[in-house]
């Protein structure tokens, strides 16, 4: 269970290798050195982020796809840059943009958080008034009804994360979601939006906590203090949330009115022009144009079981895979999604990568087992591996050769239901079965074909490169843990750790 909303600098940097030539004499001294190193890392990260250098920005976005922002102290700033809320190339404009956006939110709250008890209203406008067109009391009751609906979802937000049990955080969420609903009357509030807002609040608060930790020992610039000002946690969360919703609002669109129970005063027009659910259209495209060319066996299996993509895909897209990963892994996935820009162009391939990661289990399952697996995705799947496969699929789709079946495997051998001689005969005959000239044999995830063509070789090389890159990412992930855990005096172990670091080099094809 995550209890601390901040990725605390002191606890994190105890795992870093710090000035090995000067051994620590006490735990207090060691912690002091760790804090100093943490401040230096904090300032260095800010320097790279606010430099306006295009090469550094591209490197940061590439790092985000490999989990590089997992321990970032400025993840919320990175998200604002990736979503084009702030221009990465013009850091001198950040202060003015932030001030303007916060003022806009203040004006929005002032417009919609009103009470007839505190305003001068005509005598004819009273709680029992039938004038629903102009009555402020009617709007007030509609607002309260909407807030009640939002509260019911907020209290269930990420039950395993203690941060969201805080009443002040729940109040921030209520205000943000209510303001968004009133600013966007045709969309209003829909179930699931609270799970999009929650990680945003979490990340902003974590960055703020880290800011206060560093400020105890270092004087920070005015722009950092402005960005991390806790008084504007709600304002900044609304800004990121509303920007992100512009990218994913099609996943929440449905035909028909938003509500028939009074969320809106009757004078507000609610569009009913949506004739075809766009999220269904997108899921059908993912199934037919991405999954089917790559893995026709899996696509056929799901179709034969009558499991439409909408059964699981709508939730995946609406929540941006919020229930398919542990919370901290979800943040890493969002890092990768946002690094592609506000269009979130990697999202379709993330859906397919998730399916491919459990394809062997899906192919062996019947209807109920498949449905259970898709609706309760196993958390053992590596988020970095998912992103890596999704990027490979995206790159293949944009290449001249297009998508190819890189995950093709031989069909499973059917087991005989009888016992005795028939079962033995099946076992004896199995080795005699030879693959046909166009069948590919898969060994450790790499396909081999006796009659290879140039295209076969290109496909296999691409797949092998992807596997090697995944291995490199794993080594890079585990190396810091080993590096921090091995004592300086243990020479053989230190040499082994240093040897691993030499393996972790950028691949030639990236």
N, C-alpha and C positions, 0 to 999 in steps of 0.2 A: 504494500500500500504506500503510495506517495503522500507524505505528510508535509514536507517542506516545499513550498512553491518555487524556491530559488535553488539554482545549482550553485551551492555555497562555494565561494572561492577558497576558503581555508581548507575545507574538506576535500575539494577536488585537487588542489595543488599539492597536497601531501603525497599524491601518487606521481608527481613529476620528479624527474632526476634533477637535482639542484646542486650545482657547484661541487662535484664529487671530490675535488682536491682539498676541500675544507670539511672534515668530518664534524658532525654536530656533537656537542658535549652534554646537551640536555634537551628534553622534549620542548621546553619553552623556547630555546634558541632555534630548534628545528622548525617550530611553528612560525617564528618570526621570519626566518629565511623564506619559508613557503609563502607568507603573506607578501613579502617584498617581491618575490618572483611573480606572484599573482598580479600585483599591481603593474609590473613591467609587461606581463602578457596582456593585461587589460588595455594599457596604453598603446602597445604595438598593434593590437587588433583594431583599435579605433583609428590609428594612423593609417593603416591599410584601407580601412573602410571609407574614410572621409578624404582620401587623397584625390578622388576624381579620376584616377588612372584607369583606363579601359582594360589594360592587361591584368591588373590586380583584380578588377571586378569580374572578369571572365574566369580567372582562377578561383575566385570565391564561389561563383556559381557552379563550377565543375566540382569543387570540393563539397558543396552542399548535396550533390547527387550521391556522394560516397559516405555520407554521415559526418561530414566535416564540421557541421554546425552543432553537433550534439552537445559540445561543451562551450559554445560561443557565449560571450557576455553581451552581445548585441544582436541576438537573433531577431528581436522585434524590429530593429532598424533594418536588418537584412530583408525581412519580409516586406517592409514598406518600400524598399528600393526595388525588390523583385516585382512587386505589384504596381510599380510606376506611380506610387503615391508621392515619393520623393525621387528626384532625378539623380541617378548615381554619378553622373558626370559633372553636376553643378552643386557641390555641397554648400556653397555660399548662399544658396537660395533656400536651404532647408528651414532656417529659422522663420522666415516670412511665411512659408507654406504651412508650417506647423501652427503658427499663431492664427492664421486665417481659418484653418480647418477647425481648430478648437473654438473659435468665435462662432462659426457656423453651427456647431453642435449646441452651444449655449443658446443661440437664437431658436433652434429647433425645440429644445426643451421648454423654453419660455412660451413658445407658441402652443404647445400641446399639453403641457402640464398645468392645467387651469382647473379652478373649482368655482362653480356659481356662487358658493358661499362667500368667496373673497372678491367677487366682482359685482358691479352694478348691473343688474338685469331688469328688464321690464317687469311690471307687476303681473302681466299676463303669462310670463315665463316662470313656471313653478314646477315642482317635481311631478305633478299630475297633469301637466300640460299635454295636450294632444297635438300640438304644433311640432311635429317631428322634423320639419324642414329647417326651422331657425332656432329651435330650442337649445340653449346651452345645457340645460338640465338633461335633455335626452342624450346629447353627446357625452356628458359626464357619466351617465349610466352605461353607455356603450364602452367607454374607456375602461371603466371598472370591470366590465365583463371580459374584455380582452385581457386585462392584467391578470385576472383570475385564471384564464386559460394558460397564459404564459407561466405563471407561478407553478402550476401543476407539473409542467415539464422541467422547470428549473430545479426543483427540489430533488429530481431524479438524475441530475446531470452527473455522469461519471461517478457512480457510487463508490468506486475504489480509490478515489482521489480526495483526500481530506480537505484540500484547498477549496473545493466547491461546496463544502458544508458551512463555510463562513457566511454569516448573514449579510455582511457588507458586500461581499462578492456577489451574492444572490441579488442584492438590491441593484448593483451595477448592471447585472445581466437583465433584470426586469426593465430598467430604464432604457437600456440600449435597444432591446428587442421591441419595446413599445414605441420608441421614437422611429425605429426603422419601419414598423407597421404603418404608422401614421404618415410617414414621409412617402411610402410606397403603397398607396391604398389598393392598387390592383393586385399586389402580391400579399399584402397584409402580413400576418404571422402564420407560419405553418410549422407543424411538428417536425422537429429535426434541426431547425435553425439554432436552437440553443446549444446543440452539440457542435455546430460550426463556430459559434462565438466562444465557447469555453476554452479551447486551446489558445485562442488569441489573448484572452485575459490572463491566462496562466503564464504565457511567454512574456508579456509586458510586465507583469508583476515580478517575474523572476529576474528580468533585466534590472528592474528598479531596486530589488534587494541587493543585487551585485553592485550596483552603483553606490549604494549607501555603505557597503562594506569597503569599497576602495576609497571612498571619500574620507574615511577615518584616518587614512595615512597619506593621502595625496590630494593636492588641489587640482580639480578637474576644470576643463574649459566650460565656458558659458553655454555652448551649444549642447554639450553632453548633459549638463544640468537641466537644460530646457527639455530635451528629449525624454529624460528619465524622471521628470517631475511627477511624483505620485498623485498630485492633486488633479492631474489630467489623465489618469488611468482610464476612466470611463470615456473621455473624449477620444483618446487615441484608439481604444478598442472599437468604438463605433466606426471610426474612419476606416480601419482595416477590415472590419466585418462588412460594412456596406460596399466597400470596393470588391471584396471577395464574392459577395452575393451577386454582383453584376456579372461575374464569370459563371456562376453556377445556378442562376435563377431559373434557367430553363428546366432544371431538374425538379423544380418545385411547382412548375406550371401544370395546372389541370383544367379540364373543361368545366364550365359552370361557375357560379358565383363563389366568392371566397367564403361567405358565411350567410346563413339564413337566420341566425339567432341574435343579431344585433351588434356584431362587432363594429359596424359602421352606422353612422347616422344615415338616414334614407336619402339625404341630399347628395351624398358622395356616390358618384357613378362607379360601378364595378364592372369591368369588362368581362364578357363571356365569349370573346371571339376565338378562343383557343379551340380549334376543331380536332386537332390531332396532337396527342401527347408527345412533345418533342423528346422526352427522355426515352420513350419506347422506340422512337425512330433511331436515336443514337445507339441504343442497345442492339437493335437489329443490324445496324451497320457494323458494330463490333463483332457480332456473331458471324455474319455473312462475308464481310470483307477482310477481317483480320484473323479470327480464330479458324474459320473453315479452311483457308489456304494453308495455314500452318499445321493444323492438327485436325484433319477431317474425321478421324476416328472419334475424337472427343466430342466434336460438334454433332456428329451423327448419334453418338450415345445419348447425349442430353436431349436431342430431338426425339429419339425413340422412346425415351422415358417421359416425354411430354413435360419437360422442365423448361419453361420459357425463361429467357434472360431477365425479364422483368421481375421474376419471383425473388431473385437475390440482387440483381443489378441496380434496381432503383435505390435501394438502401445504400449500396456501395457508393453510388454517385452522389446521392443527396448528402450523405454524411462525410464524403471524401474519405471513405474507408475507415471511419472513426471507430467502428466496432470490430474490425478485422485485425487490429494490432493492439499491443499494449500501448499505454498512453505515451510513454517516452519514444517508442518506435514510431508512433503516429506522427510525432513532431518531425522526426527524421524524414518520413515520407512526404510531409507537407513541404519541408525544405526543398526536396527534389522537385515536387510539383510546381512550387512557386518560382524556382530557379529558371523555369522555361518561360516565365512571363505570365501576365494576367490571363492569357488564353488557356493556360493549363494544358498544353498540347500533348502532354505525356499520359493524360488520364485514361484514354481508351486502351493504351498498351499496358497500363497497370492492371486493368481488368483482366486482360488476356494472360498476363504474367502470373496473376494470382491463380487462374484456372490451371495453367500449365504446371504450377508448383505442386498441385494436388491431383494431377491427371491420373496417375496410376491408381490412387485410391478411388477416384470417381469411376474409372472404367471397371472396377471390380464391384461397385455398389449397385444396389437396386434403387428404386425410386425414393423410398423413405430415407435410406442411408445417404444417398446423394444430396437430398434436400437438407438433411441435418448437417452435413459437412459444409455445404455452401452457406447456410444460415448461421453456423457457428464455426467460423474459420479457425483452423489450428494456429495458435500463437507461436508455435515453434518455427514457423517460416521466417527466414531472415529478411528484414526489410531492405537491406542493402542489395541482397541477391535479387529481390523482386524489381527494384529500380534498375539494376544492371540488365536484367533480361528485357524489361520494358524499353530501355534505351536501344538495345540491340534490335528489337523488333521494329522500333520506330525508324532507326537508321536503314534497316533492310527495306522497309516500305517506301522510303524516299530514294532508294538506289534504283539504277536502271533495271536490275534483275527482279526487283520487287520481292515480295514475301515468298519464302520457300519452306517446305516442311522439314525444319531442322530438328523437330522433336518426334520424328516418326519411329515407331518401334514395331517389332513383330507382334502379331496378335497372340494373346495368352492361349496356352494349350488347354483344351477342355478336359476336365477331369471326368472319368467314367464313374457312373453311380453304382456299378456292379463291383463285386469283389472277386478274388481268386484269379483264375487263369486269364480272364479278360483284362484285368488291371495289369497283370504282368506282361501280357502281350502288347498293351499300349506303351508300357515303359520300354520294352525291347525295340519297338518300332520307331520310337521317337528319335534316336540318334541317326537313323537312316534318312530322316527328312532333310533335304538340302534346300537352301534358299535358291529361288529362281534368279535369273540373271539381273533382274531389275529390283530385287529386294535388298534393303540395306540392313546390315547387322549392327546392333548398337552394343558397344562395350564401354562401360564407365561413361556413358553419355555422349560418346563420339561415334559417328556413323561411318561404317566401312562398306564399300561397294567393290566387288571384284572387277566389274567393268566400269571403271571410273571415267567420267568425262571431265572436261575443264570446269564445267559448272558444279559438278559434284565436289571437286577439289576445293573450289572457292567456298562452297557452303560449309564443308567440313573445317576448313581453315578458319573461317569466321566463327564457327561454333567453338573450336579449340581456343581461339583467342579470348572468347568470352569466358570460358572455364578458367583459363589461366588468370584472367583479370579478377575473377571472383576469389581465387586462391590468394592472389596478392592482397585484395581487400581484407580477407580474413587475417592474414599475417599482420597487416597494418593495424587491425583492430586489437589483436591480442598482444602485440609487441609492447605497448606502453604498460600493460599490466605486469608482464614479465620483467620489464625494465625497472619498474618501481619496486618489485618484490625481491629482486636478487641483490644481495648485499655487495657492497663495493669490494670487500676483502675476499669474496669467493671468485677467484680469478677464472677458473674453467667455466663457471656459469656465466660470468660477465662476457667472456669471449664468445660463448654460444649466443648470448643475446645480441652482441655486436654483429655476429655473423648473420643473424636474422635480419638486422637492419639493412644489411647490404643487399638482401634479396628484395626488400621493399623499395623498388624503383619504379618510376612511371613506365608503363608498357609502351612499346614502340608504336602501337597502332592507335593510341588515344590522342 
